[in-house]
Amino acid sequence: MINKVVGAKYVSILKTWVPNMVAWGTAGGVALIHFTDWRLVLDYVPYINGKFSKDE
């Protein structure tokens, strides 16, 4: 179906780039979490959320 819209040449190019885009996206996501407030992100992970209870 995508071949009809885009073309076979561009579909084959996309297939070769998908693993590279997934790797860079994962690295970018990890870097974003690392350089931002990691507690804000980890509060939504169920197992880790209990370890950081707020004693206010």
C-alpha positions in Angstrom: 0.0 0.0 0.0 2.8 2.4 0.8 4.6 1.4 -2.4 1.7 2.9 -4.4 1.9 6.2 -2.5 5.6 6.7 -2.1 7.3 4.3 -4.4 9.4 1.2 -4.0 12.7 3.0 -4.1 11.8 5.2 -1.0 10.3 2.2 0.9 13.6 0.3 0.5 15.5 3.4 1.7 13.2 3.7 4.7 13.7 0.1 5.6 17.4 0.5 5.8 17.1 3.6 7.9 14.6 2.3 10.5 17.2 0.6 12.8 19.3 3.7 12.7 16.4 5.9 13.6 15.4 3.6 16.4 18.9 3.6 17.9 19.2 7.4 17.7 15.7 7.8 19.2 16.5 5.5 22.1 19.8 7.3 22.8 18.0 10.7 22.6 15.3 9.5 25.0 17.8 8.3 27.5 19.8 11.5 27.2 16.7 13.6 27.7 15.8 11.7 30.9 19.4 11.9 32.0 19.7 15.7 31.6 16.3 16.5 32.9 14.6 15.8 36.2 14.8 12.0 36.3 12.5 11.8 39.4 9.8 13.4 37.3 10.0 10.6 34.8 10.6 7.7 37.3 7.6 8.7 39.4 5.4 7.0 36.7 7.3 3.7 36.8 5.4 1.5 39.3 8.2 -0.5 40.9 10.6 2.5 41.3 7.8 4.9 42.4 7.6 3.1 45.8 11.3 3.5 46.5 11.2 7.3 46.4 8.4 8.0 48.8 8.2 11.7 49.9 8.6 12.2 53.6 7.0 15.6 53.7 
